[in-house]
């Protein structure tokens, strides 16, 4: 007799053992691990489940039995079972949409982009970026023209140092750091560009069996999208693990996957595009179907499943938790009066759920503690 899966790790095992069943639904727009019928600010049933996102629902009698999503899934060894929660999801294509910022965030963004000359340290939330020739442009950065140098922008996530080495610098996304050896700048606008450091290491994906204990799904990866940028020696005194209008980061939040505690956790971020926004983690281990294309083409094999650790919904009052350019922002939470680093933001997508509290743009985040461990980094400035 199987017992109910009660933790994120146990839910992940049940889902991995039922991948073919879940992928059989052609309309499946992703799966995640969470709580059944959970709404931020609403009543949570407390029942751990596997969430399946679909564009619409049909009466079961109208569906081919092969494509029905079972109400209950069981692990391959018969020891665990988990219910499913089917959620209607739409994925609107919203191009060129700009967030409607508050006056406070407009001022904050101007500072984070170095526009008003008030930012005197290199800190989380600040704008960074790089340059490339279009003919050599990475896929993550769009190019126009053939010879003109192009630029791209992102956000500083955290100030970090090597655990067993002398290098000190910043943590941001791989699609901002690009490759080892890439020069990273405070991009020029009203002032000349300033090179702050060189990308030292990048991570794009990580095998799921090396990321999650006891889970080994065939051809499945965790999207890590991280880059460590070692700063120039003369910039080290300008590094601060402190966010404007928020405070100093005191440490990291350790996510316990043997619980469901991270679901419903309030979070915030500071980024160069939308400033300070707040939200809540609504699910873990989201399979972002649109993130598969690049890796599939590279590997030339069966479609990969690419998972992100955190799925985040913005709080009421924000149209989106993050937008283009906020990539690399630190995802933060509070433990009492301490501000802790929880994750690293890498993307998002306009998504509306057909529930009473409709969501706007959901954001994707990486587990910071796990990321620091695999990259051999710590969250503090070294002497």
Secondary structure, 3 states (H helix, E strand, C coil): CCEECCCHHHHHHHHHHCHHHHHCCCCEEEEEEEECCCCCCCCCCCCEEEEEEECCCCCHHHCCHHHCCCCEEECCCCCEEEEEEEEEEECCCCCCCCCCCCHHHHHHHHHHCCCCCCCCCEECCCEEEEEEEHHHCCCCCCCCCCCCEEEEEEECCEEEEECCCCCEEEEECHHHHCCCCCEEEECCCCCCCEEEEEEEEEEEEEEHHHHCCCCCCCCEEEEEEEEEEEECHHHHHHEECEECCCEEEEEECCCCCCCCCCCCCEEEEEECCCEEEEEEEEEEEEECHHHCHHHHHHHCCCCCEEEEEEEEEECCCCCECCCCCCCCCEEEEEECCEEEEEEEEEEEEECEECCCCCCCEEEEEEEHHHHHHHHCEECCCCC
